[in-house]
């Protein structure tokens, strides 16, 4: 078991579980590395037919850990005052390692399924929207609030492919949240199930797929991936988006957000960003 991703293999299904519930499974370099290893090693293991990604705790993934990521940029800003300024190529290499890992869920020759509950926002959508199939619990909520300041989704092709161009524009331009049933209506998720049934439904689907011979699954998956690659050109989408993500984090507004995070803490800075929209953590309690 890894520190961030627990891996178990049962009846042809590799279950990869984000296992830092107390931190809402926020993205760290450890999560990236452990997930990359779990996906990559499965590609070469004939006994593994399907990959299932799920999570422990109240949220699937609340995005990148703003504690380490804002601190890292703040330190970079400090160095820039006395030495090198922001290096866009180095930044692209850094964030590209994360984007390339999430893309493995799409590029996988083994079918990939994500079972999502609770918050799946910001960087969490970067991960999940790459899965071939997504099941959502009724509690699932999606969105990319950093599009308001300090970020751009790393793979916008996924948004367009799953929900259509108009819906993608609507939610990427506002950063607004949307729930599981809205996601289902747009075609983003395959189905919505009660929270208590999510694991059972996801595992049942994975095991049903796993009854098919490995070579059949790989041929079908490669064929479908080729259609998506031809229609949307995922590598080009990721390259452009990760470049713009770096620019967004180093724009004046992005730098102001980091500076504000240093002054009041990143949680309060996020609250201030979202307060005018009245959603996410700023939604009135029922």
Residue frames as qw, qx, qy, qz and C-alpha x, y, z in Angstrom:
[[0.000, 0.887, 0.462, 0.000, 0.00, 0.00, 0.00],
 [0.411, 0.392, -0.025, 0.822, 1.33, 3.41, -0.97],
 [0.148, -0.282, -0.441, 0.839, 1.06, 6.55, 1.11],
 [0.298, 0.298, -0.021, -0.906, -1.38, 8.15, -1.34],
 [0.714, 0.204, -0.372, -0.556, -2.73, 5.29, -3.49],
 [0.572, -0.208, 0.768, -0.198, -3.67, 1.83, -2.22],
 [0.521, 0.356, -0.596, -0.496, -3.53, -0.87, -4.91],
 [0.586, -0.078, 0.771, -0.236, -5.31, -4.24, -4.78],
 [0.370, 0.243, -0.702, -0.557, -5.77, -6.81, -7.55],
 [0.492, 0.095, 0.766, -0.402, -8.91, -8.98, -7.41],
 [0.599, 0.434, 0.672, -0.039, -10.40, -11.18, -10.16],
 [0.516, 0.422, 0.444, 0.599, -8.76, -9.33, -13.03],
 [0.020, -0.925, -0.209, -0.317, -9.52, -5.84, -11.63],
 [0.507, 0.036, -0.325, 0.798, -6.80, -3.52, -10.35],
 [0.251, -0.885, -0.379, -0.099, -8.39, -1.25, -7.77],
 [0.441, 0.216, -0.194, 0.849, -6.48, 1.98, -7.19],
 [0.343, -0.805, -0.483, -0.027, -7.82, 3.84, -4.16],
 [0.152, 0.626, -0.225, 0.731, -6.82, 7.38, -3.22],
 [0.703, -0.428, -0.550, 0.143, -6.16, 6.91, 0.49],
 [0.279, 0.003, -0.352, 0.893, -5.53, 10.27, 2.16],
 [0.165, -0.698, -0.649, -0.252, -9.12, 10.96, 3.29],
 [0.370, -0.711, -0.312, 0.510, -8.10, 13.40, 6.00],
 [0.189, -0.425, 0.268, 0.844, -6.56, 15.60, 3.28],
 [0.612, 0.592, 0.232, -0.471, -9.50, 15.13, 0.89],
 [0.807, 0.166, 0.459, 0.331, -7.09, 13.19, -1.35],
 [0.206, 0.930, -0.130, -0.276, -5.49, 16.38, -2.61],
 [0.849, 0.473, -0.089, 0.217, -2.88, 15.95, -5.31],
 [0.422, -0.787, 0.406, 0.192, 0.76, 15.64, -4.27],
 [0.338, 0.604, -0.689, -0.214, 3.87, 14.41, -6.08],
 [0.272, -0.174, 0.929, -0.181, 3.48, 11.13, -4.14],
 [0.655, 0.406, 0.491, -0.406, -0.05, 10.63, -5.49],
 [0.543, 0.702, -0.295, -0.354, 1.19, 11.32, -9.00],
 [0.136, 0.529, -0.835, -0.061, 4.07, 8.87, -8.74],
 [0.380, -0.028, 0.885, -0.268, 2.09, 6.06, -7.09],
 [0.676, 0.503, 0.333, -0.423, -0.80, 6.34, -9.54],
 [0.452, 0.687, -0.477, -0.309, 1.58, 6.38, -12.51],
 [0.042, -0.369, 0.928, -0.036, 3.26, 3.21, -11.29],
 [0.523, 0.181, 0.747, -0.369, -0.06, 1.44, -10.69],
 [0.663, 0.620, 0.092, -0.409, -1.38, 2.27, -14.17],
 [0.345, 0.683, -0.605, -0.220, 1.87, 1.58, -16.02],
 [0.181, -0.296, 0.934, -0.090, 2.58, -1.77, -14.40],
 [0.640, 0.291, 0.592, -0.394, -0.97, -2.95, -15.16],
 [0.577, 0.640, -0.247, -0.443, -0.39, -2.43, -18.89],
 [0.366, 0.500, -0.782, -0.071, 2.13, -5.28, -18.87],
 [0.277, -0.105, 0.879, -0.374, 0.28, -7.64, -16.53],
 [0.323, -0.091, -0.746, -0.575, -1.95, -9.96, -18.54],
 [0.245, -0.393, -0.861, 0.212, -3.96, -11.01, -15.50],
 [0.042, 0.504, 0.329, -0.798, -5.11, -7.39, -15.01],
 [0.266, 0.465, 0.715, 0.450, -8.00, -6.65, -17.37],
 [0.094, -0.837, -0.347, -0.414, -9.64, -3.53, -15.93],
 [0.342, 0.060, -0.405, 0.846, -8.43, -0.58, -13.84],
 [0.313, -0.777, -0.505, -0.206, -10.81, 0.90, -11.25],
 [0.274, 0.241, -0.312, 0.877, -10.01, 4.23, -9.59],
 [0.430, -0.745, -0.445, -0.248, -11.86, 5.24, -6.43],
 [0.152, 0.506, -0.397, 0.751, -11.20, 7.06, -3.16],
 [0.442, -0.421, -0.706, 0.358, -11.62, 6.93, 0.60],
 [0.179, -0.286, -0.330, 0.882, -13.20, 9.60, 2.76],
 [0.260, 0.682, 0.475, -0.491, -15.72, 12.39, 2.21],
 [0.383, 0.796, -0.166, -0.438, -14.24, 13.59, -1.11],
 [0.917, 0.325, 0.113, 0.204, -12.83, 11.92, -4.18],
 [0.623, -0.005, 0.033, 0.782, -10.22, 14.64, -4.77],
 [0.051, -0.911, -0.282, 0.297, -10.29, 18.33, -3.85],
 [0.458, 0.872, -0.094, 0.143, -7.63, 19.25, -6.39],
 [0.608, 0.403, -0.411, 0.547, -3.96, 20.10, -6.02],
 [0.588, -0.573, -0.389, 0.418, -2.68, 20.56, -2.49],
 [0.170, 0.900, 0.058, 0.397, -2.57, 24.34, -2.26],
 [0.604, -0.769, 0.144, 0.152, -0.38, 24.15, 0.83],
 [0.686, -0.267, 0.420, 0.531, 2.66, 22.85, -1.05],
 [0.520, 0.509, 0.453, 0.515, 1.85, 24.33, -4.48],
 [0.007, 0.966, 0.116, 0.229, 1.30, 27.94, -3.36],
 [0.583, -0.730, 0.249, 0.257, 4.35, 27.70, -1.07],
 [0.727, 0.024, 0.437, 0.530, 6.42, 26.44, -3.99],
 [0.358, 0.729, 0.305, 0.497, 5.39, 29.35, -6.22],
 [0.290, -0.956, -0.010, -0.039, 5.94, 31.82, -3.38],
 [0.682, -0.492, 0.342, 0.419, 9.49, 30.51, -2.95],
 [0.608, 0.357, 0.440, 0.556, 9.95, 30.81, -6.71],
 [0.088, 0.927, 0.210, 0.297, 8.77, 34.43, -6.58],
 [0.502, -0.828, 0.164, 0.187, 11.28, 35.14, -3.81],
 [0.706, -0.161, 0.433, 0.537, 14.10, 33.65, -5.86],
 [0.461, 0.648, 0.413, 0.445, 12.99, 35.71, -8.86],
 [0.123, -0.990, -0.063, -0.009, 13.60, 38.94, -6.96],
 [0.377, -0.777, 0.452, 0.224, 17.26, 38.11, -6.61],
 [0.385, -0.257, 0.800, 0.381, 17.95, 35.61, -9.39],
 [0.001, -0.119, -0.800, -0.588, 16.16, 33.87, -12.26],
 [0.525, 0.086, 0.120, -0.838, 12.60, 34.89, -13.04],
 [0.802, 0.149, 0.472, -0.335, 9.87, 32.37, -13.87],
 [0.031, -0.335, 0.827, 0.450, 11.13, 29.73, -16.30],
 [0.739, 0.201, 0.031, -0.642, 8.15, 28.76, -18.45],
 [0.662, 0.312, -0.663, -0.158, 9.91, 25.70, -19.91],
 [0.156, 0.166, -0.867, 0.444, 10.80, 24.38, -16.46],
 [0.474, 0.068, 0.445, -0.757, 7.26, 25.06, -15.26],
 [0.763, 0.259, -0.287, -0.518, 5.81, 23.17, -18.24],
 [0.499, 0.253, -0.824, 0.092, 8.08, 20.23, -17.49],
 [0.096, -0.089, 0.768, -0.627, 6.93, 20.22, -13.87],
 [0.599, 0.192, 0.345, -0.696, 3.16, 20.41, -14.42],
 [0.641, 0.356, -0.523, -0.434, 3.49, 18.23, -17.52],
 [0.179, 0.183, -0.948, 0.188, 4.54, 15.31, -15.33],
 [0.369, 0.199, 0.665, -0.618, 1.17, 15.52, -13.57],
 [0.627, 0.432, -0.058, -0.646, -0.83, 15.94, -16.80],
 [0.461, 0.376, -0.766, -0.243, 1.01, 13.01, -18.42],
 [0.060, -0.039, 0.938, -0.338, 0.15, 10.78, -15.46],
 [0.515, 0.336, 0.462, -0.639, -3.57, 11.58, -15.61],
 [0.567, 0.484, -0.379, -0.549, -3.45, 10.99, -19.39],
 [0.062, 0.239, -0.969, -0.033, -2.36, 7.41, -18.72],
 [0.443, 0.260, 0.722, -0.463, -5.96, 6.70, -17.72],
 [0.629, 0.609, 0.016, -0.482, -7.04, 7.61, -21.25],
 [0.382, 0.614, -0.650, -0.233, -4.05, 6.07, -23.03],
 [0.479, -0.247, 0.816, -0.208, -4.36, 2.79, -21.11],
 [0.411, 0.134, -0.764, -0.479, -4.93, -0.27, -23.31],
 [0.199, -0.315, -0.900, 0.225, -6.89, -1.74, -20.39],
 [0.224, -0.712, -0.431, -0.507, -10.34, -0.21, -19.78],
 [0.230, 0.028, -0.513, 0.827, -10.35, 2.35, -16.96],
 [0.347, -0.697, -0.554, -0.295, -13.28, 3.18, -14.68],
 [0.106, 0.223, -0.437, 0.865, -13.53, 5.99, -12.12],
 [0.398, -0.621, -0.673, -0.054, -16.02, 5.76, -9.23],
 [0.166, 0.331, -0.168, 0.914, -16.54, 9.29, -7.90],
 [0.381, -0.721, -0.577, 0.041, -18.20, 10.52, -4.73],
 [0.374, -0.757, -0.168, 0.509, -18.18, 13.86, -2.93],
 [0.129, 0.901, -0.181, -0.373, -16.03, 16.70, -4.21],
 [0.741, 0.097, 0.420, 0.514, -14.15, 16.07, -7.44],
 [0.173, 0.972, 0.131, -0.095, -12.97, 19.55, -8.31],
 [0.011, -0.881, 0.429, 0.202, -10.06, 21.44, -9.84],
 [0.118, 0.527, -0.826, -0.160, -7.17, 19.01, -10.31],
 [0.526, 0.042, 0.811, -0.254, -9.50, 16.15, -9.39],
 [0.703, 0.596, 0.209, -0.327, -11.33, 16.68, -12.69],
 [0.272, 0.714, -0.601, -0.235, -7.97, 16.60, -14.49],
 [0.217, -0.250, 0.942, -0.059, -7.61, 13.04, -13.23],
 [0.522, 0.266, 0.740, -0.330, -11.14, 11.68, -13.49],
 [0.588, 0.648, 0.046, -0.482, -12.13, 13.06, -16.89],
 [0.217, 0.551, -0.752, -0.290, -9.38, 10.92, -18.44],
 [0.430, -0.033, 0.886, -0.170, -11.02, 7.66, -17.34],
 [0.100, -0.089, -0.798, -0.587, -12.83, 5.71, -20.05],
 [0.429, -0.557, -0.630, -0.330, -15.97, 5.32, -17.91],
 [0.001, 0.226, -0.483, 0.846, -17.15, 7.37, -14.92],
 [0.435, -0.564, -0.692, -0.117, -19.72, 6.32, -12.36],
 [0.011, -0.411, 0.276, -0.869, -20.90, 8.99, -9.94],
 [0.207, -0.416, -0.793, 0.395, -22.45, 8.74, -6.52],
 [0.044, -0.841, -0.483, -0.239, -25.36, 11.05, -5.82],
 [0.429, -0.814, -0.077, 0.385, -23.05, 13.11, -3.59],
 [0.632, 0.032, 0.293, 0.717, -20.56, 13.79, -6.40],
 [0.153, 0.951, 0.147, -0.223, -19.94, 17.41, -7.34],
 [0.717, 0.178, 0.258, 0.623, -17.62, 18.62, -10.09],
 [0.128, 0.986, 0.108, 0.004, -16.11, 21.93, -11.14],
 [0.709, 0.168, -0.054, 0.682, -12.91, 23.84, -11.86],
 [0.207, -0.939, -0.229, 0.149, -12.92, 26.91, -9.58],
 [0.508, -0.465, 0.233, 0.687, -9.24, 27.79, -10.34],
 [0.393, 0.474, 0.500, 0.609, -10.45, 28.95, -13.76],
 [0.132, -0.951, -0.275, -0.049, -11.54, 32.08, -11.86],
 [0.031, 0.899, -0.422, 0.116, -7.91, 32.73, -10.97],
 [0.326, -0.603, 0.727, -0.043, -4.68, 30.73, -10.85],
 [0.469, -0.100, 0.872, 0.103, -5.39, 27.92, -13.28],
 [0.605, 0.344, -0.359, -0.622, -6.58, 26.38, -16.53],
 [0.923, -0.046, 0.336, -0.183, -7.81, 22.77, -16.86],
 [0.330, -0.520, 0.695, 0.372, -4.91, 20.60, -18.06],
 [0.183, 0.063, 0.885, 0.424, -6.93, 18.71, -20.68],
 [0.416, 0.315, 0.173, -0.835, -9.86, 20.79, -22.00],
 [0.409, 0.135, -0.735, -0.523, -10.44, 18.20, -24.74],
 [0.143, -0.187, -0.946, 0.223, -11.94, 15.96, -22.04],
 [0.223, 0.403, 0.446, -0.767, -14.52, 18.57, -21.14],
 [0.442, 0.372, -0.321, -0.751, -15.56, 19.05, -24.77],
 [0.342, 0.108, -0.897, -0.257, -15.59, 15.31, -25.53],
 [0.130, -0.238, -0.908, 0.320, -17.69, 14.46, -22.48],
 [0.094, 0.599, 0.578, -0.547, -20.17, 17.34, -22.18],
 [0.405, 0.735, 0.439, 0.321, -20.06, 19.12, -25.55],
 [0.420, 0.293, -0.025, 0.859, -18.51, 22.44, -26.47],
 [0.235, -0.672, -0.161, -0.684, -21.29, 24.69, -25.17],
 [0.760, -0.624, -0.174, -0.060, -21.46, 23.08, -21.71],
 [0.774, -0.072, -0.126, 0.616, -17.65, 23.01, -21.56],
 [0.199, 0.487, 0.016, 0.850, -17.56, 26.75, -22.22],
 [0.471, -0.710, -0.201, -0.484, -20.24, 27.42, -19.65],
 [0.812, -0.571, -0.094, 0.071, -18.47, 25.60, -16.79],
 [0.737, 0.025, -0.041, 0.674, -14.87, 26.36, -17.71],
 [0.176, 0.576, 0.080, 0.794, -15.55, 30.08, -18.13],
 [0.464, -0.707, -0.032, -0.532, -17.31, 30.44, -14.77],
 [0.185, 0.315, -0.825, 0.432, -15.66, 27.75, -12.64],
 [0.663, -0.256, 0.138, -0.690, -19.16, 26.90, -11.41],
 [0.254, -0.152, 0.941, -0.166, -19.88, 23.60, -9.72],
 [0.695, 0.035, -0.341, -0.632, -22.36, 21.03, -11.04],
 [0.638, -0.284, 0.621, -0.356, -23.77, 17.93, -9.41],
 [0.353, -0.115, 0.909, 0.188, -23.90, 14.27, -10.41],
 [0.489, 0.562, 0.656, -0.121, -27.32, 14.48, -12.06],
 [0.302, 0.875, -0.104, -0.364, -26.31, 17.50, -14.12],
 [0.143, -0.545, 0.761, 0.321, -23.14, 15.63, -15.12],
 [0.456, 0.170, 0.872, 0.060, -25.26, 12.66, -16.20],
 [0.458, 0.758, 0.377, -0.271, -27.61, 14.83, -18.24],
 [0.207, 0.848, -0.351, -0.340, -24.63, 16.30, -20.11],
 [0.924, 0.324, -0.203, 0.020, -23.11, 12.86, -20.76],
 [0.047, 0.758, -0.587, 0.281, -20.13, 13.43, -18.51],
 [0.323, -0.288, 0.856, -0.283, -20.82, 10.34, -16.39],
 [0.267, -0.034, -0.899, -0.347, -22.21, 6.96, -17.35],
 [0.524, -0.535, -0.625, -0.221, -24.62, 6.63, -14.44],
 [0.182, -0.500, 0.409, -0.741, -25.53, 8.04, -11.02],
 [0.669, -0.255, -0.698, -0.012, -26.03, 5.64, -8.11],
 [0.573, -0.797, -0.048, -0.185, -26.69, 5.97, -4.37],
 [0.008, 0.780, -0.586, 0.220, -23.51, 6.53, -2.39],
 [0.670, -0.342, 0.622, -0.217, -23.86, 3.24, -0.55],
 [0.891, 0.304, 0.337, -0.028, -24.01, 1.38, -3.87],
 [0.319, 0.865, -0.336, -0.191, -21.11, 3.12, -5.62],
 [0.196, -0.539, 0.814, 0.091, -18.37, 0.62, -4.84],
 [0.618, 0.128, 0.769, -0.102, -20.59, -2.37, -5.57],
 [0.628, 0.719, 0.221, -0.198, -21.84, -0.95, -8.87],
 [0.217, 0.834, -0.477, -0.176, -18.35, 0.04, -10.00],
 [0.312, -0.390, 0.866, 0.034, -16.84, -3.31, -9.09],
 [0.686, 0.329, 0.626, -0.172, -19.73, -5.15, -10.72],
 [0.562, 0.803, -0.047, -0.193, -19.18, -3.25, -13.98],
 [0.021, 0.733, -0.672, -0.104, -15.42, -3.83, -13.80],
 [0.460, -0.179, 0.869, -0.045, -15.85, -7.57, -13.23],
 [0.711, 0.532, 0.405, -0.217, -18.43, -7.83, -15.99],
 [0.427, 0.830, -0.322, -0.157, -15.94, -6.25, -18.41],
 [0.191, -0.605, 0.773, -0.001, -13.19, -8.50, -17.04],
 [0.793, 0.105, 0.583, -0.145, -15.07, -11.59, -18.28],
 [0.687, 0.720, -0.052, -0.084, -14.03, -10.64, -21.81],
 [0.880, 0.016, 0.036, 0.474, -10.64, -11.99, -22.98],
 [0.382, -0.666, 0.070, 0.637, -7.72, -9.61, -22.43],
 [0.332, -0.037, 0.536, 0.775, -6.84, -9.35, -26.11],
 [0.053, 0.671, 0.648, 0.356, -10.44, -8.42, -27.02],
 [0.275, -0.872, -0.286, 0.286, -10.50, -5.70, -24.38],
 [0.406, -0.495, 0.262, 0.723, -7.20, -4.27, -25.58],
 [0.275, 0.230, 0.631, 0.687, -8.22, -4.23, -29.24],
 [0.061, -0.797, -0.564, -0.206, -11.53, -2.53, -28.51],
 [0.367, -0.818, -0.137, 0.420, -9.93, -0.02, -26.14],
 [0.409, -0.263, 0.394, 0.780, -7.16, 0.84, -28.62],
 [0.183, 0.461, 0.655, 0.571, -9.79, 1.32, -31.35],
 [0.176, -0.877, -0.445, -0.043, -11.93, 3.64, -29.24],
 [0.442, -0.671, 0.046, 0.594, -8.90, 5.58, -27.99],
 [0.396, 0.034, 0.499, 0.770, -7.87, 6.11, -31.61],
 [0.041, 0.730, 0.567, 0.379, -11.25, 7.70, -32.36],
 [0.340, -0.891, -0.207, 0.221, -10.87, 10.11, -29.44],
 [0.521, -0.426, 0.271, 0.688, -7.28, 10.88, -30.43],
 [0.320, 0.306, 0.565, 0.696, -8.32, 11.64, -34.01],
 [0.077, -0.809, -0.512, -0.277, -11.30, 13.78, -33.02],
 [0.360, -0.926, -0.117, -0.018, -9.75, 15.79, -30.20],
 [0.581, 0.539, -0.351, 0.498, -5.93, 15.49, -30.40],
 [0.675, -0.711, -0.192, 0.054, -5.40, 15.06, -26.62],
 [0.714, -0.176, -0.045, 0.677, -1.60, 15.61, -26.67],
 [0.229, 0.425, 0.161, 0.860, -1.95, 19.00, -28.37],
 [0.426, -0.748, -0.291, -0.418, -4.77, 19.98, -26.01],
 [0.761, -0.554, -0.184, 0.284, -2.66, 19.05, -22.97],
 [0.601, 0.056, 0.017, 0.797, 0.42, 20.89, -24.22],
 [0.024, 0.558, 0.183, 0.809, -1.42, 24.14, -24.87],
 [0.565, -0.716, -0.276, -0.303, -3.46, 23.94, -21.66],
 [0.776, -0.428, -0.180, 0.427, -0.46, 23.21, -19.45],
 [0.417, 0.236, 0.041, 0.877, 1.38, 26.17, -20.98],
 [0.225, -0.616, -0.208, -0.726, -1.61, 28.43, -20.27],
 [0.723, -0.600, -0.342, 0.027, -1.96, 26.92, -16.79],
 [0.656, -0.187, -0.147, 0.717, 1.58, 28.10, -16.04],
 [0.132, 0.384, 0.153, 0.901, 0.84, 31.53, -17.49],
 [0.467, -0.672, -0.358, -0.449, -2.35, 31.78, -15.39],
 [0.745, -0.526, -0.287, 0.294, -0.41, 30.97, -12.23],
 [0.541, -0.233, 0.010, 0.808, 2.15, 33.68, -13.05],
 [0.077, 0.697, 0.351, 0.620, -0.16, 36.41, -14.34],
 [0.039, -0.399, 0.335, -0.853, -0.58, 39.45, -12.13],
 [0.724, -0.349, -0.030, -0.594, -3.82, 38.00, -10.77],
 [0.911, -0.050, -0.402, 0.080, -2.15, 34.63, -10.18],
 [0.476, 0.237, -0.476, 0.701, 0.75, 36.22, -8.32],
 [0.327, -0.421, 0.193, -0.824, -1.69, 38.31, -6.29],
 [0.868, -0.276, -0.233, -0.341, -3.51, 35.10, -5.30],
 [0.795, 0.035, -0.460, 0.394, -0.27, 33.51, -4.11],
 [0.172, 0.336, -0.369, 0.850, 0.67, 36.64, -2.17],
 [0.577, -0.403, 0.026, -0.709, -2.77, 36.71, -0.58],
 [0.908, -0.161, -0.385, -0.047, -2.36, 33.04, 0.35],
 [0.562, 0.164, -0.488, 0.647, 0.83, 33.95, 2.18],
 [0.128, -0.368, 0.239, -0.889, -0.96, 36.72, 4.07],
 [0.638, -0.206, 0.220, -0.709, -4.16, 34.97, 5.16],
 [0.487, -0.091, 0.865, -0.076, -3.58, 31.28, 4.35],
 [0.087, 0.043, -0.759, -0.644, -4.61, 29.47, 1.20],
 [0.013, -0.483, -0.873, 0.063, -8.00, 28.41, 2.59],
 [0.051, 0.728, 0.335, -0.596, -9.07, 31.99, 3.20],
 [0.026, 0.421, -0.461, -0.781, -7.67, 33.07, -0.18],
 [0.034, -0.189, -0.902, -0.388, -9.83, 30.41, -1.84],
 [0.003, 0.643, 0.700, -0.310, -12.87, 31.55, 0.13],
 [0.038, 0.651, 0.004, -0.758, -12.30, 35.13, -1.01],
 [0.021, 0.182, -0.711, -0.678, -12.03, 33.94, -4.62],
 [0.128, -0.305, -0.904, -0.271, -15.28, 31.96, -4.47],
 [0.028, 0.424, 0.596, -0.681, -17.31, 34.25, -2.20],
 [0.306, 0.329, -0.131, -0.884, -18.79, 36.38, -5.03],
 [0.430, 0.063, -0.756, -0.490, -20.04, 33.20, -6.72],
 [0.639, -0.258, 0.329, -0.645, -21.62, 31.76, -3.57],
 [0.938, 0.100, -0.262, -0.202, -20.62, 28.16, -4.25],
 [0.640, 0.240, -0.634, 0.361, -18.23, 25.43, -3.12],
 [0.431, -0.227, -0.644, 0.590, -17.26, 26.26, 0.47],
 [0.077, 0.044, 0.148, -0.985, -19.19, 29.52, 0.27],
 [0.396, -0.344, -0.665, -0.531, -22.55, 27.84, -0.43],
 [0.463, -0.415, 0.299, -0.724, -25.05, 28.66, 2.36],
 [0.006, 0.056, -0.975, 0.215, -25.53, 25.74, 4.72],
 [0.485, -0.349, -0.591, -0.541, -28.94, 24.06, 4.48]]
